[in-house]
Amino acid sequence: MKISCARNLATLLLASFTLAGCFDESPSTASEEPTRSVEWFKAHQVERDATLQRCWNNPGELADTPNCVNAEQASRKDDTGSLRNLDDIEPLSFGKNRPDTAE
């Protein structure tokens, strides 16, 4: 019984596509920690700092992961703060109140 070249090629391609998923080298999502939100990282500073440290130590693999992005965003929001919470600040006087200025 003679098998055609096209049938051999189709069989080879089907086997290739079937086996392609068996050798996935990316880490499985089941073993990873759950994805945390920006608000969660804002509320949990210790965990945020630990996550950021891991991300900074291995940016090639972890920089674009959801937890690294969310921890970085939470850190930026916490560091920015709000100007409404500041006490009354005197406006800049451009040298009028400087001690080394003679009047």
C-alpha positions in Angstrom: 0.0 0.0 0.0 1.5 3.3 -1.1 1.0 6.4 1.1 1.1 9.8 -0.7 3.5 12.5 0.2 0.7 14.9 1.1 -0.7 12.4 3.6 2.8 12.0 5.2 3.2 15.7 5.4 -0.3 16.1 7.0 0.5 13.4 9.6 3.8 15.0 10.4 2.3 18.4 10.9 -0.5 17.1 13.1 2.0 15.2 15.3 4.1 18.4 15.5 1.2 20.6 16.6 0.1 17.9 19.1 3.5 17.7 20.7 4.2 21.4 20.7 2.2 22.0 23.9 4.0 19.2 25.7 7.3 21.1 25.9 6.2 24.4 27.2 9.1 26.0 29.1 7.1 28.8 30.7 6.3 28.5 34.4 2.9 27.1 35.2 0.3 29.6 36.6 -0.7 27.1 39.2 2.6 27.3 41.1 2.7 31.1 41.0 1.3 33.4 43.7 -2.1 34.8 43.0 -2.4 38.1 41.2 -2.8 41.0 43.6 -4.5 44.4 42.8 -2.9 47.8 43.2 -5.2 48.5 46.1 -4.1 45.3 47.8 -0.4 46.3 47.5 -1.2 49.8 48.8 -2.7 48.2 51.9 0.1 45.6 52.4 3.4 47.5 52.3 5.6 44.6 53.5 4.3 42.3 50.8 4.7 45.1 48.2 8.3 45.8 49.2 9.1 42.0 49.0 7.5 41.8 45.6 9.3 44.8 44.3 12.6 43.4 45.6 12.0 40.1 43.7 11.0 42.1 40.5 14.1 44.3 40.7 16.4 41.3 41.2 15.1 39.6 38.1 13.6 42.2 35.8 14.2 40.2 32.6 11.7 37.5 33.6 9.4 39.3 36.2 9.2 43.0 35.1 6.0 42.5 33.0 4.2 40.1 35.4 0.9 41.4 36.8 2.2 41.5 40.4 5.3 43.4 39.5 3.3 46.0 37.6 0.7 46.3 40.3 3.3 46.6 43.1 5.2 49.3 41.1 2.0 51.2 40.5 1.0 51.0 44.2 4.4 52.2 45.2 4.1 55.2 42.8 0.7 56.1 44.1 1.8 55.8 47.8 5.0 57.9 47.1 3.0 60.6 45.2 0.6 61.3 48.0 -1.7 64.3 47.9 -1.0 68.0 48.3 -4.3 68.4 50.1 -2.9 66.7 53.2 0.0 69.0 53.7 0.0 71.7 56.4 -0.1 75.3 55.4 3.1 76.1 53.6 4.2 79.7 53.2 4.5 80.7 49.6 8.0 81.2 48.1 9.3 84.6 48.9 12.3 84.5 46.5 14.9 85.8 49.0 12.7 88.2 51.1 12.9 86.0 54.2 16.4 84.6 53.8 18.6 85.2 56.8 21.6 86.2 54.7 19.7 89.0 53.0 20.4 92.5 54.4 17.3 94.8 54.5 
